[in-house]
Each structure stands twice: as C-alpha cells, then as structure tokens.
C-alpha cells in the first residue's frame, strides 16, 4: 500500500496520535508532582487551544460553525476532552504511568460492547474468550505492585483509568457518528477551547497559579508537550484518521500505545517495570486482539 493512499495517511495520523498519548502519561505523572490535576488541565487546554488557533490562522481556515452543530461540539468537548483528561490525570495521582498505558488497551473492548448494544453486533464465544483474557490481564496489571490486595487509593486510581477507557470508546464512536461537516482542525480547536472554559473556574477555586513558579524547567517542557502535541495535535490527527477509516480500525492502534508509555516511563521516570505487569499487559493486548479480530476482519 502506497503511503500516499488515504488509508495509509490516516494510519500514520493514528500512529502519531497514540505515540504522543503514550508519552502523555509520563509527562502528566511528572507535572503532577507540582500541579494539581485541575490546574494541569487548565494549562493544557489553554496551551492547546492557543496553538490550534494560530495554526488555523496560518492556514486561513474559517472558524465559523453552523449553530446546529454547537451541541455536538459541546458533547464531544465534555466527553473527549474535559471528562477524559480529568479522569486520567486523577488516576495518575496514585498509579504508575506504565500501568495506565497498559490499561488504555482495554478501550477497544468497550468499543466492541458498544457496537453490540447500538449496532446489533453479535457476541460470539470467540469474542467472549478475548474479553475474559483481557480482564485477566487487567487484574494482573493492577495487582502487580501490591501483592495480594489493592489499597483503597490504588483501587480508585485503576477504576478511574478504566472509566476513562470507556469514556474514550464513547467519544470515538460519537466523533465518527456525528460527522460534523467542518475541518477536523476547527472541530479540535473548539473541543479544546470547551475543555479550557470548563476547567478555568477550578483554577480560581484552587488558586492553582500559585504553583506555577515552583515548576522546574523540565516540568515546563512536559507541560508544553502536553498542551501542543497531546491536547492539540493528537486530537486533531485522531479526528483526521476517523474521517477516512472505520472507528474499529482506528481504535486498533491503541494496542501499540502501552509500548510507547512503557519506554517513556523507563527512560524519563525511571519506573521499575515488573515482569508480572508486562505479562499482564501482553495478555490484555492479546485478549483485545482476539475479541476484535472477527470485527476487524469483516471491515
């Protein structure tokens, strides 16, 4: 397949998105040492929206949106940006970046169940076996650092991470289904702006700006990366890939995200990677591939 074909270009966009998102767990974990989750999100969305705004101006694209699509943008902005990022940032207060990266692979499982509920797809025994395998893998990942039991804070952290994967499945399906007839760059800008507006009041409530002078140079770099590439470019590229490819095929790229997170966590955060955690992550990916293979093969 030539790199110039639409599906190849869309695949490249999806691959770049999951690569940036994989590293985002590490960058978020690094910045949360100084900033609270809500302050981090305000700054991320603000930087991302500003970057996308100047990018739109540079390309001479109109920002005008038909009023009937405003509710669609609000729904996508709340689910895919505000709620999703708040869940992940809160989860990373108690769980490792590498564990979060493995667990994001569970999102295609939720996508499969949503397809069964809303698209009347059948759940075969083969698919069910993949789901069971993925669940076993998640249990191995979540218990890797705690021996026989999970502390309450870790339980909450893993629950929030799982909730974010379900939320992402809903967001991806809606983004594809709503098919707002405007450039993906403009859609992403408004979604990021909505996330910024929704989180801005929390900045004044928590007085999060007081922590800004405490940020180190490396933390500012992590924050800039989160704003420009994770909150801006990645969402834009994900939307562009969904313009061309089926949601299930784009979602399959999430299988590769944990590898990016694992490498970044070891290199940047010096996290200890336990064998049982890696084994659990591999089982999650295998289970998800098995559960989705019949769906993907019919595309």
Wavefront OBJ file of the C-alpha trace (Angstrom):
o trace
v 0.000 0.000 0.000
v 1.413 3.344 -1.037
v 1.977 5.908 1.671
v 0.055 8.367 -0.499
v -3.233 6.435 -0.230
v -5.874 7.926 2.124
v -5.907 4.878 4.419
v -2.106 4.915 4.742
v -2.083 8.604 5.614
v -4.919 8.035 8.102
v -2.933 5.179 9.666
v 0.053 7.489 10.043
v -2.118 10.103 11.765
v -3.476 7.470 14.174
v 0.019 6.125 14.875
v 1.354 9.601 15.675
v -1.630 10.259 17.951
v -1.158 7.141 20.044
v 2.602 7.773 20.220
v 2.028 11.233 21.709
v -0.697 9.906 24.008
v 1.556 7.096 25.164
v 4.179 9.603 26.314
v 1.439 11.835 27.790
v 1.012 9.501 30.790
v 4.670 10.036 31.639
v 4.527 13.822 31.156
v 1.328 14.064 33.211
v 2.853 11.995 36.013
v 5.935 14.248 36.007
v 3.957 17.510 36.235
v 1.542 16.208 38.894
v 4.406 16.351 41.381
v 3.901 20.133 41.409
v 0.450 20.884 39.961
v -2.951 19.538 40.954
v -4.941 17.764 38.185
v -7.353 20.647 37.517
v -4.620 23.270 37.216
v -2.741 20.967 34.863
v -5.823 20.559 32.673
v -6.499 24.309 32.522
v -2.959 24.973 31.336
v -3.026 22.046 28.883
v -6.265 23.095 27.260
v -5.230 26.742 27.197
v -1.910 25.992 25.500
v -3.564 23.543 23.109
v -6.373 25.924 22.117
v -3.920 28.790 21.568
v -1.663 26.624 19.408
v -4.584 25.400 17.297
v -5.926 28.957 16.942
v -2.663 30.231 15.463
v -2.439 27.124 13.262
v -5.922 27.849 11.904
v -4.991 31.487 11.250
v -1.801 30.404 9.463
v -3.810 28.121 7.173
v -6.507 30.704 6.526
v -9.326 28.400 7.678
v -12.670 29.882 8.714
v -13.736 29.422 12.328
v -17.429 29.759 11.533
v -19.573 26.837 12.744
v -23.254 26.306 11.976
v -25.343 26.728 15.126
v -26.927 23.282 14.796
v -23.502 21.660 15.346
v -22.733 23.581 18.548
v -24.437 20.950 20.781
v -22.380 18.255 19.024
v -19.166 20.133 19.763
v -20.147 20.626 23.393
v -20.865 16.915 23.840
v -17.560 15.934 22.214
v -15.633 18.557 24.176
v -17.108 17.494 27.508
v -16.646 13.755 26.922
v -13.445 13.551 24.893
v -11.527 16.432 26.429
v -12.801 17.554 29.833
v -14.050 14.303 31.411
v -11.484 12.056 29.720
v -8.448 14.089 30.728
v -9.767 14.741 34.241
v -10.230 11.003 34.817
v -6.730 10.186 33.568
v -4.978 12.965 35.487
v -6.782 11.946 38.698
v -5.897 8.273 38.139
v -2.215 9.107 37.681
v -2.067 10.559 41.187
v -1.971 7.000 42.534
v -0.992 4.612 39.705
v 2.155 4.317 37.605
v 2.317 5.777 34.101
v 3.240 2.374 32.670
v 0.188 0.718 34.295
v -2.049 3.449 32.860
v -0.557 2.820 29.432
v -1.326 -0.895 29.581
v -4.889 -0.289 30.722
v -5.727 2.064 27.860
v -5.574 -1.031 25.640
v -8.865 -2.029 27.230
v -10.706 0.728 25.296
v -11.383 -1.444 22.201
v -13.175 -3.946 24.463
v -15.628 -1.218 25.437
v -15.896 -0.225 21.789
v -16.893 -3.798 20.971
v -19.616 -3.861 23.644
v -20.980 -0.512 22.485
v -21.140 -1.913 18.951
v -23.131 -4.882 20.262
v -25.543 -2.607 22.130
v -26.064 0.051 19.485
v -25.111 -1.646 16.210
v -26.691 -5.044 16.970
v -23.428 -6.963 16.540
v -23.374 -10.481 17.992
v -21.065 -11.576 20.804
v -19.529 -14.911 19.788
v -17.766 -17.323 22.129
v -14.523 -16.352 20.418
v -15.086 -12.700 21.314
v -16.106 -13.590 24.847
v -12.869 -15.556 25.263
v -10.908 -12.484 24.255
v -12.819 -10.345 26.755
v -12.117 -12.798 29.583
v -8.423 -12.898 28.637
v -8.225 -9.096 28.619
v -9.886 -8.892 32.040
v -7.339 -11.364 33.440
v -4.567 -9.200 32.025
v -6.000 -6.070 33.638
v -6.179 -7.850 37.008
v -2.512 -8.843 36.683
v -1.512 -5.248 35.851
v -3.495 -3.740 38.715
v -2.145 -6.203 41.298
v 1.464 -6.196 40.063
v 2.754 -3.740 42.683
v 0.503 -4.606 45.560
v 0.926 -8.323 46.049
v -2.333 -9.874 47.143
v -4.526 -6.808 47.611
v -5.022 -3.262 46.390
v -5.051 -0.247 48.689
v -8.124 1.992 48.526
v -6.267 4.771 46.686
v -4.984 2.342 44.060
v -8.446 0.855 43.656
v -9.789 4.338 42.919
v -6.900 5.057 40.545
v -7.441 1.920 38.478
v -11.213 2.440 38.496
v -10.755 5.987 37.146
v -8.409 4.688 34.455
v -10.918 2.059 33.362
v -13.652 4.703 33.351
v -11.506 6.840 31.045
v -11.130 3.955 28.571
v -14.911 3.505 28.433
v -15.366 7.238 28.018
v -12.863 7.224 25.153
v -14.750 4.448 23.365
v -17.953 6.509 23.585
v -16.128 9.608 22.339
v -14.577 7.858 19.330
v -17.898 6.371 18.243
v -19.675 9.731 18.625
v -16.932 11.585 16.747
v -17.349 9.180 13.839
v -21.141 9.030 14.055
v -21.833 12.766 14.347
v -19.613 13.511 11.336
v -19.603 17.297 11.779
v -19.019 18.741 8.267
v -16.226 21.109 9.232
v -12.421 20.752 9.083
v -11.078 18.473 11.828
v -8.660 21.217 12.856
v -11.565 23.591 13.589
v -13.502 20.885 15.435
v -10.466 20.083 17.581
v -9.928 23.791 18.352
v -13.475 24.203 19.643
v -13.274 20.990 21.668
v -10.027 22.128 23.282
v -11.498 25.577 23.950
v -14.551 23.983 25.587
v -12.228 21.970 27.833
v -10.391 25.169 28.774
v -13.594 27.090 29.569
v -14.978 24.234 31.682
v -11.830 23.895 33.797
v -10.987 27.620 34.126
v -13.279 28.220 37.153
v -11.451 25.472 39.062
v -8.185 27.377 38.606
v -9.594 30.291 40.609
v -11.143 27.981 43.168
v -7.879 26.139 43.874
v -5.586 29.154 43.220
v -3.528 26.835 41.069
v -1.494 29.679 39.580
v 0.396 29.899 42.875
v 2.211 26.666 41.996
v 3.451 27.920 38.614
v 6.700 29.476 39.979
v 7.503 26.083 41.513
v 7.647 24.348 38.126
v 11.125 23.297 37.033
v 12.433 23.713 33.501
v 11.780 20.067 32.673
v 8.233 20.317 34.052
v 7.541 23.322 31.808
v 8.740 21.245 28.849
v 6.402 18.424 29.851
v 3.555 20.950 30.142
v 4.302 22.438 26.709
v 4.358 18.937 25.205
v 1.008 18.111 26.826
v -0.564 21.318 25.545
v 0.739 21.397 21.974
v 1.146 17.752 20.991
v -1.248 15.884 23.302
v -4.158 18.318 23.695
v -3.744 19.857 20.252
v -2.012 17.807 17.576
v -3.046 14.328 18.779
v -6.770 15.112 18.952
v -6.550 16.754 15.534
v -4.739 13.757 13.987
v -7.174 11.289 15.634
v -10.110 13.163 14.106
v -8.392 13.184 10.699
v -7.851 9.426 10.835
v -11.535 8.887 11.717
v -12.510 10.882 8.624
v -11.099 8.102 6.455
v -11.015 4.873 8.475
v -13.632 2.931 10.424
v -13.693 3.631 14.163
v -12.826 -0.006 14.964
v -9.724 0.084 12.766
v -8.540 3.387 14.209
v -9.156 2.048 17.722
v -6.888 -0.911 16.946
v -3.882 1.424 17.022
v -4.403 1.741 20.775
v -2.778 -1.713 21.033
v 0.573 -0.009 20.397
v 0.171 2.809 22.922
v 1.337 0.850 26.003
v 4.703 0.178 24.371
v 5.287 3.916 23.952
v 4.276 4.536 27.564
v 6.484 1.726 28.856
v 9.596 3.013 27.060
v 8.962 6.624 28.137
v 8.273 5.610 31.768
v 11.557 3.726 31.991
v 13.642 6.435 30.284
v 12.066 9.570 31.797
v 10.584 8.495 35.146
v 12.929 5.558 35.850
v 9.943 3.427 36.802
v 10.621 -0.162 37.801
v 8.882 -2.455 35.338
v 7.796 -5.704 36.975
v 7.618 -8.879 34.893
v 4.071 -9.662 36.046
v 2.958 -6.183 34.938
v 4.458 -6.691 31.473
v 2.904 -10.171 31.301
v -0.474 -8.736 32.266
v -0.146 -6.012 29.639
v 0.672 -8.531 26.915
v -2.355 -10.620 27.952
v -4.560 -7.513 27.771
v -3.405 -6.789 24.230
v -3.825 -10.428 23.139
v -7.292 -10.545 24.632
v -8.331 -7.314 22.916
v -6.958 -8.501 19.559
v -8.822 -11.817 19.891
v -12.054 -10.072 20.897
v -11.889 -7.617 17.990
v -10.424 -9.814 15.258
v -13.799 -11.031 13.898
v -14.994 -7.411 13.726
v -11.849 -6.113 12.070
v -11.707 -8.958 9.582
v -15.163 -8.050 8.272
v -14.224 -4.466 7.510
l 1 2 3 4 5 6 7 8 9 10 11 12 13 14 15 16 17 18 19 20 21 22 23 24 25 26 27 28 29 30 31 32 33 34 35 36 37 38 39 40 41 42 43 44 45 46 47 48 49 50 51 52 53 54 55 56 57 58 59 60 61 62 63 64 65 66 67 68 69 70 71 72 73 74 75 76 77 78 79 80 81 82 83 84 85 86 87 88 89 90 91 92 93 94 95 96 97 98 99 100 101 102 103 104 105 106 107 108 109 110 111 112 113 114 115 116 117 118 119 120 121 122 123 124 125 126 127 128 129 130 131 132 133 134 135 136 137 138 139 140 141 142 143 144 145 146 147 148 149 150 151 152 153 154 155 156 157 158 159 160 161 162 163 164 165 166 167 168 169 170 171 172 173 174 175 176 177 178 179 180 181 182 183 184 185 186 187 188 189 190 191 192 193 194 195 196 197 198 199 200 201 202 203 204 205 206 207 208 209 210 211 212 213 214 215 216 217 218 219 220 221 222 223 224 225 226 227 228 229 230 231 232 233 234 235 236 237 238 239 240 241 242 243 244 245 246 247 248 249 250 251 252 253 254 255 256 257 258 259 260 261 262 263 264 265 266 267 268 269 270 271 272 273 274 275 276 277 278 279 280 281 282 283 284 285 286 287 288 289 290 291 292 293 294 295 296 297 298 299
